[in-house]
Amino acid sequence: MSKKDAAAIQKKLDEIKETILKAKVTPELAASATQLVFGDGNPAADIVFIGEAPGKNEDIQGKPFVGAAGKFLNEMLQEIGLERKDVYITNIVKYRPPNNRDPLPEEKKAFLPYLQAQLEAMQPKLVVTLGRHSMNCFLPDLQISKIHGEAKRIRISMKETDDVLTIVILPLFHPAAALYNGGMRQTLIDDFTAIPDILRQITN
């Protein structure tokens, strides 16, 4: 499959979404949510953003990052010359946890294989994790307060083939946290503006 064959990648993503529904992943979460929030954006994008779990607005609209945190994310994308249609956005957990509580370890574990399948299908150059839950899926032993804004190259054994997928992870603070903390907001904006340079370094 060509890296830029968006239609073929989207077909694969649709199959992963169907698998989640058929497998009844986290049935209790599914029962309390309106719908599955799978992902949104360009399936052939070089950059994939991964958040934690859908909130109220996401649950209603069926798209990730459409509330206040999403508005902030859109503004930061514009600052680096991108729009939502240029990137792909998803969450680890695909159903809204009740009352917007943090996703539980077992919920993240249940969805992780499907997140990995998404990344295998898309093979992005850069994965930007938003918040500690998302970061810890890939860099479990590190603290976001210490490594935010530092790109890390990791290798993932691919499930469908014997290949190894090498991806660059950029851990950032979650936009929702930055909305209520002026200092963290500026830190996130500063980290975010490094994305084009990091992408250039990966491509070169």
Number of C-alpha atoms within 10 A of each C-alpha: 9 9 15 14 12 16 11 17 22 17 13 18 22 13 12 18 19 12 13 17 14 9 10 12 18 18 12 12 20 17 10 13 20 16 18 21 24 24 23 17 17 19 31 23 20 19 22 28 21 25 26 23 25 29 23 17 16 22 21 16 14 20 23 27 26 20 17 13 18 17 14 19 22 16 15 19 19 12 13 13 11 14 15 15 12 16 19 22 23 24 25 27 30 33 30 27 22 14 9 11 10 13 20 12 9 10 18 21 14 16 18 16 13 21 21 18 17 24 19 21 21 28 23 22 17 24 24 23 27 24 20 21 25 25 26 15 15 17 16 11 9 13 13 19 11 8 13 21 22 14 18 15 12 13 11 14 13 15 13 9 9 8 10 13 17 16 18 19 22 24 30 27 26 22 24 19 15 18 14 10 11 11 10 16 19 12 15 21 20 13 17 21 16 15 19 13 10 17 15 9 9 13 10 6
